[in-house]
Amino acid sequence: MRIFTPAFTGLTGNATDEQRTRIFAAMKAGPYTLKMTRQHRHWHLDQAILSTARELLPASIAVHDMAASDGVTSLDLFNLLSEAIPEVRVRSSDYYDTLWAARRGPFHIFYDKDRTMMQVALGPFALRNRRANLLLARVLSPDIEALERISLLHPNVISKAKTDARFTVASESFFEPEQARYDIVRVMNALGERNFPRPQVERAVSAVAPTVADGGLLVLGRSADEIDGRSQATIFQRLGERFVGLCDLAGGYELKEFVLSI
């Protein structure tokens, strides 16, 4: 039974940005679906969104940044837009915004948003083997009715949401988004065939599309970190019941033709 660091116990205290990055690197939902992110990750894309919004959108806009991980890239976008556009509201959402933890003696037992057991940790150490984790969790038998909630949001995001009503955070799935309308909807690093089978990606895109207001922008893509750090994305505009492509960055969104066919 191999061990690895860091354990998620770092999140129960005041983890540094470096510690948070290492912890999030351990949270894999697949080979290309991670919690990892960083400030200014979408800098080139944010600039393109700003340029397009100033040209096509009104002076008062609502933005929904989905699958935003710890929300720090949503905060980047909010800061940029709010400096140039008079009225901006940004909603940052991610379904997995929370962990749950139970303490049993020197051990922490961690559960995901849906209270599925993820990890048993002893200080900074945790078992990598899932069967060993499940067995140890069963032996420890924590009281799951008395779990501690641990936010996965970046501290700066939490602070901003508490002090500025224009910036809000939420737990939301792109498979079942709330049917509000936004002038800009962005989903990065989640809706690609690297993340889900194509039928599921198409189902999610079809669910997200109606949340874009007529004339509004839909931004889809991924961060091509393994290439040069730029975002590989397309900015679409909704015109009535269809979408048109306005701008491709680094080759554009991989399922662009599907979006144009909706």
Secondary structure, DSSP 8 states (H G I E B T S, - for coil): --EES--GGGGGS---HHHHHHHHHT-BSSTT-BS---TTTTHHHHHHHHHHHHHHS-SEEEEEEES-TTSHHHHHHHHHHHHHSSEEEEEEE-S--EEEEEEETTEEEEE-TT--EEEEEETTEEE--HHHHHHHHHHH---GGG-EEEE-S-HHHHHHHHH-TTEEEE---TTS-----EEEEEEESSSSTTTS-HHHHHHHHHHHGGGEEEEEEEEEEEE-TTTTS-EEEEEEEEETTEEEEEEEETT--TTHHHHHH-
